[in-house]
């Protein structure tokens, strides 16, 4: 090696090892989006995503996954399109958000982590189906925490919609912090992967 070289041979070998290490070169396929084709198509998608709500929709059996397209800026200030966490719907007499039926009901918690009388049986990104335990009047609204096992708790705000034939209560979710809504969507997507692995293979 020449005397005036900036890097030693060991340093060069280390850099080459890092470049060719497959573990370091893995990308999150679920969030990356490469648009091949005409520059006009890329420009159009970028302009639309910058000024309006743009989604990519996929149909699989009786389910629809709707991915929001988001503009993100990397460390080099280049702007890229990225797929957001999808909204999952199921077809039927009417299209509705996909509901995750919990194996065992989970109690909604107050801010201190104590269980409330509301126990979640099913959850979607738009609502929850709850059982009310104890002798309390059915609340018209709630602001509580959903803490499924193995996950960080998620703040939920619900408004009573109706009572079902099974004696459960349907609450519409709304007025949530966008970060909490995103975390709920991520939880539902993770559970959807477990329930429908063939869709995510």
MIMARKOL-99645 format. One line per field, with one value per atom (N, C-alpha, C): atom name; x, y, z. Coordinates in nm, 2 decimals, padded with zeros to 4 digits, m for minus. Atoms other than C-alpha are relative to their C-alpha. Example, Ala and Ser with C-alpha at 12.3 -4.5 7.8 and 13.67 -1.06 7.14 Angstrom:
<lodos>
atom <- c(N:CA:C:N:CA:C)
c1 <- c(00.09:01.23:00.09:m00.09:01.37:m00.08)
c2 <- c(m00.12:m00.45:00.12:m00.11:m00.11:00.11)
c3 <- c(00.00:00.78:00.00:00.00:00.71:00.08)
</lodos>
This chain:
<lodos>
atom <- c(N:CA:C:N:CA:C:N:CA:C:N:CA:C:N:CA:C:N:CA:C:N:CA:C:N:CA:C:N:CA:C:N:CA:C:N:CA:C:N:CA:C:N:CA:C:N:CA:C:N:CA:C:N:CA:C:N:CA:C:N:CA:C:N:CA:C:N:CA:C:N:CA:C:N:CA:C:N:CA:C:N:CA:C:N:CA:C:N:CA:C:N:CA:C:N:CA:C:N:CA:C:N:CA:C:N:CA:C:N:CA:C:N:CA:C:N:CA:C:N:CA:C:N:CA:C:N:CA:C:N:CA:C:N:CA:C:N:CA:C:N:CA:C:N:CA:C:N:CA:C:N:CA:C:N:CA:C:N:CA:C:N:CA:C:N:CA:C:N:CA:C:N:CA:C:N:CA:C:N:CA:C:N:CA:C:N:CA:C:N:CA:C:N:CA:C:N:CA:C:N:CA:C:N:CA:C:N:CA:C:N:CA:C:N:CA:C:N:CA:C:N:CA:C:N:CA:C:N:CA:C:N:CA:C:N:CA:C:N:CA:C:N:CA:C:N:CA:C:N:CA:C:N:CA:C:N:CA:C:N:CA:C:N:CA:C:N:CA:C:N:CA:C:N:CA:C:N:CA:C:N:CA:C:N:CA:C:N:CA:C:N:CA:C:N:CA:C:N:CA:C:N:CA:C:N:CA:C:N:CA:C:N:CA:C:N:CA:C:N:CA:C:N:CA:C:N:CA:C:N:CA:C:N:CA:C:N:CA:C:N:CA:C:N:CA:C:N:CA:C:N:CA:C:N:CA:C:N:CA:C:N:CA:C:N:CA:C:N:CA:C:N:CA:C:N:CA:C:N:CA:C:N:CA:C:N:CA:C:N:CA:C:N:CA:C:N:CA:C:N:CA:C:N:CA:C:N:CA:C:N:CA:C:N:CA:C:N:CA:C:N:CA:C:N:CA:C:N:CA:C:N:CA:C:N:CA:C:N:CA:C:N:CA:C:N:CA:C:N:CA:C:N:CA:C:N:CA:C:N:CA:C:N:CA:C:N:CA:C:N:CA:C:N:CA:C:N:CA:C:N:CA:C:N:CA:C:N:CA:C:N:CA:C:N:CA:C:N:CA:C:N:CA:C:N:CA:C:N:CA:C:N:CA:C:N:CA:C:N:CA:C:N:CA:C:N:CA:C:N:CA:C:N:CA:C:N:CA:C:N:CA:C:N:CA:C:N:CA:C:N:CA:C:N:CA:C:N:CA:C:N:CA:C:N:CA:C:N:CA:C:N:CA:C:N:CA:C:N:CA:C:N:CA:C:N:CA:C:N:CA:C:N:CA:C:N:CA:C:N:CA:C:N:CA:C:N:CA:C:N:CA:C:N:CA:C:N:CA:C:N:CA:C:N:CA:C:N:CA:C:N:CA:C:N:CA:C:N:CA:C:N:CA:C:N:CA:C:N:CA:C:N:CA:C:N:CA:C:N:CA:C:N:CA:C:N:CA:C:N:CA:C:N:CA:C:N:CA:C:N:CA:C:N:CA:C:N:CA:C:N:CA:C:N:CA:C:N:CA:C:N:CA:C)
c1 <- c(00.08:00.00:00.09:m00.08:00.13:00.00:m00.02:00.25:m00.11:00.09:00.01:m00.15:00.13:m00.30:m00.08:00.08:m00.59:m00.05:00.05:m00.71:00.10:m00.09:m00.51:m00.08:00.06:m00.58:m00.11:00.10:m00.77:m00.12:00.12:m01.00:m00.07:00.06:m01.06:m00.08:00.06:m01.14:m00.13:00.12:m01.38:m00.12:00.10:m01.57:m00.06:00.05:m01.60:m00.08:00.09:m01.73:m00.13:00.12:m01.99:m00.09:00.08:m02.10:m00.06:00.05:m02.14:m00.07:00.07:m02.30:m00.15:00.15:m02.66:m00.09:00.08:m02.79:00.00:m00.01:m02.68:m00.07:00.06:m02.83:m00.15:00.14:m03.18:m00.08:00.09:m03.46:m00.13:00.14:m03.81:m00.08:00.08:m04.00:m00.14:00.14:m04.33:m00.02:00.01:m04.25:00.06:m00.07:m04.04:m00.08:00.07:m04.18:00.08:m00.08:m03.99:m00.10:00.09:m04.18:00.09:m00.08:m04.03:m00.09:00.08:m04.14:00.03:m00.02:m04.18:00.02:m00.02:m04.05:m00.13:00.12:m04.39:m00.09:00.08:m04.56:00.05:m00.06:m04.32:m00.03:00.02:m04.36:m00.15:00.14:m04.74:m00.04:00.02:m04.75:00.05:m00.06:m04.52:m00.08:00.08:m04.72:m00.13:00.13:m05.05:00.02:m00.02:m04.90:00.03:m00.03:m04.77:m00.12:00.11:m05.10:m00.14:00.13:m05.37:00.03:00.00:m05.45:00.00:m00.01:m05.32:00.02:00.00:m05.37:00.03:m00.02:m05.27:m00.08:00.10:m05.54:00.03:m00.02:m05.49:m00.12:00.12:m05.77:00.06:m00.04:m05.71:m00.12:00.12:m06.00:m00.11:00.11:m06.26:00.05:m00.06:m06.03:00.07:m00.07:m05.90:00.10:m00.10:m05.58:00.02:m00.02:m05.55:00.12:m00.13:m05.20:00.00:m00.02:m05.15:00.14:m00.13:m04.87:00.05:m00.05:m04.65:00.13:m00.13:m04.37:00.09:m00.10:m04.06:00.13:m00.13:m03.73:00.11:m00.11:m03.41:00.11:m00.11:m03.09:00.07:m00.06:m02.97:m00.10:00.11:m03.29:m00.06:00.07:m03.41:m00.14:00.14:m03.79:m00.04:00.04:m03.93:m00.14:00.13:m04.27:00.02:00.00:m04.33:m00.14:00.12:m04.61:m00.03:00.04:m04.79:m00.06:00.07:m04.96:m00.14:00.12:m05.26:m00.13:00.13:m05.63:m00.05:00.04:m05.77:m00.16:00.14:m06.13:m00.04:00.05:m06.34:m00.13:00.12:m06.61:m00.11:00.12:m06.96:m00.12:00.12:m07.31:00.04:m00.06:m07.12:00.15:m00.14:m06.75:00.02:m00.03:m06.63:00.14:m00.14:m06.30:00.01:m00.02:m06.15:00.01:00.00:m06.21:00.09:m00.08:m05.96:m00.08:00.06:m06.14:00.11:m00.10:m05.93:m00.03:00.02:m05.88:m00.06:00.05:m05.94:m00.03:00.03:m06.11:00.11:m00.10:m05.87:m00.07:00.06:m05.98:00.07:m00.06:m05.94:00.04:m00.05:m05.74:m00.01:m00.01:m05.74:00.14:m00.13:m05.44:00.10:m00.09:m05.29:00.03:m00.02:m05.31:m00.10:00.10:m05.61:m00.11:00.11:m05.87:m00.13:00.13:m06.20:m00.10:00.11:m06.54:m00.02:00.01:m06.50:00.11:m00.09:m06.35:m00.02:00.00:m06.26:00.00:00.01:m06.37:00.05:m00.05:m06.30:00.05:m00.06:m06.10:00.03:m00.04:m06.06:00.06:m00.06:m05.89:m00.11:00.11:m06.24:m00.09:00.09:m06.41:00.04:m00.02:m06.42:m00.14:00.12:m06.68:00.04:m00.04:m06.68:m00.11:00.09:m06.84:00.01:00.00:m06.94:m00.02:00.00:m06.86:m00.03:00.04:m07.01:m00.13:00.12:m07.31:00.02:m00.02:m07.23:m00.09:00.08:m07.44:00.09:m00.08:m07.32:00.05:m00.04:m07.10:m00.02:00.02:m07.18:00.13:m00.13:m06.81:00.10:m00.11:m06.48:00.13:m00.14:m06.11:00.08:m00.07:m05.91:00.12:m00.12:m05.60:m00.02:00.01:m05.59:00.14:m00.14:m05.30:00.00:m00.01:m05.28:00.13:m00.12:m05.03:00.12:m00.12:m04.68:00.01:00.00:m04.76:m00.01:00.01:m04.72:m00.15:00.14:m05.06:m00.03:00.04:m05.26:m00.12:00.11:m05.49:m00.12:00.12:m05.85:m00.10:00.12:m06.15:m00.11:00.11:m06.48:m00.13:00.13:m06.84:m00.10:00.10:m07.13:m00.08:00.08:m07.29:m00.13:00.12:m07.52:00.03:m00.01:m07.58:m00.03:00.02:m07.55:m00.09:00.09:m07.77:00.06:m00.07:m07.50:00.02:m00.01:m07.52:00.13:m00.13:m07.19:m00.03:00.02:m07.15:00.10:m00.08:m07.01:00.03:m00.05:m06.80:00.08:m00.07:m06.68:00.12:m00.12:m06.32:00.02:m00.03:m06.23:00.07:m00.07:m06.06:00.13:m00.13:m05.74:00.11:m00.13:m05.39:00.04:m00.05:m05.25:00.10:m00.10:m04.96:m00.07:00.07:m05.20:m00.08:00.07:m05.41:00.10:m00.11:m05.09:00.04:m00.04:m04.99:m00.11:00.11:m05.34:00.00:m00.01:m05.31:00.11:m00.11:m04.97:m00.03:00.04:m05.10:m00.09:00.10:m05.39:00.07:m00.07:m05.16:00.09:m00.08:m04.93:m00.08:00.09:m05.22:m00.06:00.05:m05.35:00.10:m00.10:m05.02:00.00:00.01:m05.06:m00.12:00.13:m05.42:00.00:00.00:m05.36:00.15:m00.14:m04.99:00.02:m00.01:m05.06:00.00:00.01:m05.14:00.13:m00.12:m04.81:00.13:m00.12:m04.57:00.08)
c2 <- c(m00.12:00.00:00.12:m00.12:00.35:00.07:m00.08:00.58:00.10:m00.11:00.86:m00.05:00.05:00.63:00.05:m00.05:00.76:m00.11:00.11:00.42:m00.11:00.12:00.12:m00.12:00.11:m00.22:m00.06:00.05:m00.33:00.08:m00.09:m00.03:m00.02:00.03:m00.10:m00.13:00.13:m00.46:00.01:m00.02:m00.36:00.07:m00.07:m00.12:m00.09:00.09:m00.38:m00.11:00.10:m00.64:00.06:m00.06:m00.39:00.01:m00.02:m00.32:m00.13:00.13:m00.69:m00.09:00.07:m00.79:00.00:00.00:m00.91:00.05:m00.05:m00.83:00.15:m00.15:m00.46:00.06:m00.06:m00.42:m00.04:00.03:m00.54:00.12:m00.12:m00.29:m00.05:00.03:m00.28:00.00:00.01:m00.41:00.05:m00.04:m00.32:00.15:m00.14:00.05:00.07:m00.06:00.11:m00.01:00.00:00.19:00.06:m00.05:00.22:00.00:m00.01:00.35:00.00:00.01:00.23:00.05:m00.05:00.38:00.14:m00.14:00.72:00.10:m00.10:01.02:00.08:m00.07:01.18:m00.07:00.07:00.91:00.02:m00.03:00.96:00.14:m00.14:01.33:00.02:m00.01:01.30:m00.05:00.06:01.07:00.09:m00.09:01.30:00.12:m00.12:01.61:m00.03:00.04:01.43:m00.02:00.03:01.30:00.12:m00.12:01.64:00.09:m00.10:01.82:m00.07:00.07:01.55:m00.13:00.13:01.22:m00.10:00.10:00.94:m00.13:00.14:00.57:m00.10:00.12:00.24:m00.11:00.09:m00.02:m00.14:00.14:m00.40:m00.08:00.08:m00.66:m00.14:00.13:m01.01:m00.08:00.07:m01.26:00.10:m00.09:m01.07:00.11:m00.11:m00.81:00.10:m00.11:m00.47:00.06:m00.08:m00.31:00.13:m00.13:00.06:00.07:m00.05:00.20:00.15:m00.14:00.58:00.02:m00.04:00.72:00.13:m00.12:00.96:00.04:m00.05:01.19:00.01:m00.01:01.15:00.05:m00.06:01.33:m00.08:00.08:01.13:00.10:m00.08:01.25:00.09:m00.08:01.38:00.10:m00.10:01.60:m00.04:00.05:01.38:m00.05:00.03:01.33:m00.14:00.13:00.97:m00.03:00.05:00.81:m00.12:00.11:00.57:m00.05:00.06:00.33:00.02:00.00:00.40:m00.13:00.12:00.15:m00.01:00.01:00.02:00.00:00.02:00.04:m00.13:00.13:m00.31:m00.01:00.01:m00.36:m00.14:00.12:m00.67:00.02:m00.01:m00.71:m00.08:00.07:m00.83:00.08:m00.08:m00.68:00.15:m00.13:m00.36:m00.01:00.00:m00.28:00.06:m00.06:m00.24:m00.03:00.02:m00.22:m00.15:00.13:m00.56:00.00:00.00:m00.66:m00.12:00.10:m00.85:m00.05:00.06:m01.09:m00.05:00.03:m01.12:m00.14:00.13:m01.47:00.01:m00.03:m01.34:00.15:m00.14:m01.01:00.08:m00.08:m00.73:00.12:m00.11:m00.47:00.13:m00.13:m00.11:00.06:m00.04:00.07:00.15:m00.14:00.41:00.05:m00.05:00.64:m00.06:00.06:00.47:m00.15:00.14:00.12:m00.09:00.08:00.00:m00.04:00.04:m00.21:00.07:m00.07:m00.04:m00.12:00.10:m00.22:m00.03:00.02:m00.21:m00.10:00.11:m00.53:m00.02:00.01:m00.54:m00.14:00.13:m00.84:00.00:m00.02:m00.71:00.14:m00.14:m00.41:00.01:m00.04:m00.24:00.14:m00.14:00.09:00.10:m00.10:00.25:m00.02:00.02:00.09:m00.12:00.12:m00.16:m00.05:00.07:m00.41:m00.04:00.02:m00.42:m00.07:00.05:m00.61:00.09:m00.08:m00.41:m00.09:00.08:m00.59:00.08:m00.07:m00.49:00.08:m00.07:m00.28:00.15:m00.14:00.04:00.03:m00.05:00.25:00.00:00.00:00.21:00.14:m00.13:00.51:00.04:m00.05:00.73:00.02:m00.02:00.80:m00.06:00.04:00.68:00.05:m00.04:00.79:m00.09:00.09:00.49:m00.06:00.06:00.28:m00.15:00.13:m00.04:m00.06:00.06:m00.27:m00.14:00.14:m00.59:m00.06:00.07:m00.84:00.01:m00.01:m00.77:00.12:m00.12:m00.43:00.12:m00.13:m00.07:00.04:m00.03:00.06:00.12:m00.09:00.27:00.08:m00.08:00.56:m00.01:00.01:00.52:00.09:m00.07:00.75:m00.05:00.06:00.60:00.06:m00.06:00.71:m00.12:00.11:00.46:00.01:00.01:00.35:m00.08:00.09:00.06:m00.12:00.12:m00.25:m00.11:00.11:m00.58:m00.11:00.11:m00.89:m00.08:00.08:m01.06:00.07:m00.08:m00.79:00.07:m00.07:m00.63:00.14:m00.14:m00.25:00.04:m00.05:m00.11:00.15:m00.14:00.21:00.04:m00.06:00.43:00.07:m00.06:00.54:00.13:m00.13:00.90:00.10:m00.11:01.22:m00.05:00.04:01.03:00.08:m00.05:01.16:m00.08:00.07:01.08:m00.11:00.10:00.89:m00.12:00.11:00.68:m00.08:00.07:00.60:m00.08:00.07:00.50:m00.12:00.12:00.27:m00.11:00.10:00.11:m00.07:00.06:00.05:m00.10:00.09:m00.10:m00.13:00.12:m00.34:m00.08:00.08:m00.44:m00.07:00.06:m00.49:m00.12:00.11:m00.71:m00.12:00.11:m00.92:m00.06:00.05:m00.94:m00.09:00.09:m01.09:m00.13:00.13:m01.36:m00.08:00.07:m01.44:m00.04:00.02:m01.42:00.00:00.00:m01.52:m00.01:00.02:m01.61:00.14:m00.13:m01.24:00.07:m00.08:m01.12:m00.07:00.08:m01.39:00.06)
c3 <- c(00.00:00.00:00.00:00.01:m00.08:00.13:m00.12:00.20:00.02:m00.01:00.12:m00.01:00.01:00.11:00.12:m00.11:00.32:00.09:m00.08:00.44:00.00:00.00:00.55:m00.07:00.06:00.40:00.09:m00.09:00.71:00.00:00.01:00.69:m00.13:00.13:00.32:00.00:m00.02:00.40:00.08:m00.08:00.67:m00.07:00.08:00.44:m00.10:00.10:00.17:00.06:m00.07:00.42:00.04:m00.03:00.53:m00.12:00.12:00.18:m00.05:00.05:00.10:00.10:m00.11:00.43:m00.03:00.03:00.34:00.11:m00.11:00.69:00.00:00.00:00.66:m00.12:00.13:00.31:m00.01:00.01:00.40:00.01:m00.01:00.34:00.05:m00.04:00.49:m00.12:00.12:00.19:00.02:m00.02:00.35:m00.01:00.00:00.35:m00.12:00.11:00.04:m00.12:00.12:m00.29:m00.11:00.12:m00.62:m00.12:00.12:m00.92:m00.12:00.12:m01.24:m00.11:00.11:m01.57:m00.03:00.05:m01.72:00.12:m00.10:m01.53:00.03:m00.01:m01.59:00.11:m00.10:m01.38:00.14:m00.13:m01.09:00.04:m00.03:m01.11:00.04:m00.02:m01.12:00.14:m00.14:m00.81:00.11:m00.10:m00.62:00.02:m00.01:m00.70:00.07:m00.07:m00.60:00.15:m00.14:m00.28:00.08:m00.07:m00.19:00.03:m00.01:m00.24:00.04:m00.03:m00.17:00.06:m00.06:m00.01:m00.11:00.11:m00.25:00.07:m00.05:m00.18:m00.11:00.08:m00.33:00.05:m00.05:m00.31:m00.06:00.04:m00.32:00.04:m00.02:m00.34:00.02:m00.03:m00.19:00.05:m00.04:m00.17:00.03:m00.03:00.02:00.09:m00.08:00.17:m00.09:00.07:00.06:00.09:m00.08:00.18:m00.07:00.06:00.12:00.07:m00.05:00.16:m00.03:00.04:00.19:m00.05:00.05:m00.02:00.07:m00.07:00.18:m00.06:00.04:00.08:00.12:m00.11:00.30:m00.06:00.04:00.29:00.07:m00.07:00.35:00.05:m00.06:00.51:m00.11:00.11:00.17:m00.06:00.05:00.13:m00.13:00.12:m00.15:00.04:m00.04:m00.15:m00.07:00.05:m00.19:00.04:m00.04:m00.19:00.09:m00.10:00.10:00.02:m00.04:00.17:00.15:m00.14:00.50:00.04:m00.06:00.73:m00.06:00.07:00.54:00.09:m00.06:00.63:m00.06:00.05:00.60:00.01:00.01:00.49:m00.04:00.05:00.43:m00.07:00.08:00.16:00.06:m00.04:00.23:m00.05:00.05:00.20:00.00:00.01:00.28:00.04:m00.03:00.30:00.14:m00.13:00.66:00.04:m00.04:00.84:00.06:m00.05:00.92:00.15:m00.15:01.28:00.05:m00.07:01.49:00.12:m00.11:01.72:00.10:m00.10:02.04:00.06:m00.06:02.18:00.13:m00.13:02.52:00.01:m00.01:02.60:00.08:m00.07:02.71:00.06:m00.07:02.97:m00.05:00.02:02.87:00.13:m00.12:03.13:00.01:m00.02:03.29:m00.01:00.01:03.29:00.09:m00.10:03.60:m00.03:00.03:03.43:00.07:m00.06:03.63:m00.10:00.10:03.44:00.03:m00.01:03.36:m00.01:00.02:03.32:m00.14:00.15:02.94:m00.04:00.05:02.79:m00.15:00.15:02.42:m00.04:00.06:02.23:m00.15:00.14:01.87:m00.01:00.03:01.74:m00.14:00.13:01.41:00.01:m00.01:01.32:00.01:m00.01:01.33:00.12:m00.11:01.63:00.08:m00.09:01.92:00.03:m00.05:02.03:00.14:m00.14:02.41:00.08:m00.10:02.70:00.12:m00.12:03.00:00.12:m00.12:03.33:00.12:m00.12:03.66:m00.03:00.01:03.73:m00.02:00.03:03.56:m00.12:00.12:03.32:m00.12:00.12:02.96:m00.03:00.03:02.90:m00.15:00.14:02.59:m00.07:00.05:02.55:00.09:m00.09:02.69:m00.06:00.04:02.68:00.09:m00.08:02.80:m00.08:00.06:02.71:m00.03:00.05:02.51:00.02:m00.03:02.64:m00.04:00.03:02.44:00.05:m00.06:02.58:m00.11:00.09:02.43:m00.08:00.07:02.30:00.09:m00.08:02.42:m00.01:00.00:02.53:m00.10:00.10:02.29:00.05:m00.05:02.38:m00.10:00.08:02.25:00.05:m00.04:02.25:m00.08:00.07:02.17:00.03:m00.01:02.11:m00.02:00.01:02.17:m00.13:00.12:01.84:00.02:m00.01:01.93:00.09:m00.07:02.14:m00.10:00.09:01.95:00.05:m00.04:01.96:00.11:m00.10:02.17:00.13:m00.13:02.44:00.01:00.00:02.34:m00.05:00.04:02.27:m00.10:00.11:01.95:00.02:m00.01:01.99:m00.12:00.12:01.70:00.06:m00.04:01.75:m00.07:00.07:01.68:00.09:m00.07:01.79:00.07:m00.05:01.85:m00.05:00.04:01.84:m00.12:00.12:01.49:00.03:m00.03:01.65:00.06:m00.07:01.86:m00.11:00.11:01.54:m00.08:00.07:01.36:00.07:m00.08:01.64:00.00:00.01:01.64:m00.13:00.14:01.26:00.00:00.01:01.31:00.08:m00.07:01.58:m00.08:00.08:01.36:m00.12:00.11:01.06:00.05:m00.06:01.28:00.02:m00.03:01.39:m00.13:00.13:01.03:m00.06:00.05:00.93:00.06:m00.07:01.19:m00.04:00.03:01.10:m00.15:00.14:00.72:m00.06:00.04:00.66:m00.15:00.15:00.29:m00.07:00.06:00.22:00.01:m00.03:00.37:m00.03:00.03:00.24:m00.10)
</lodos>
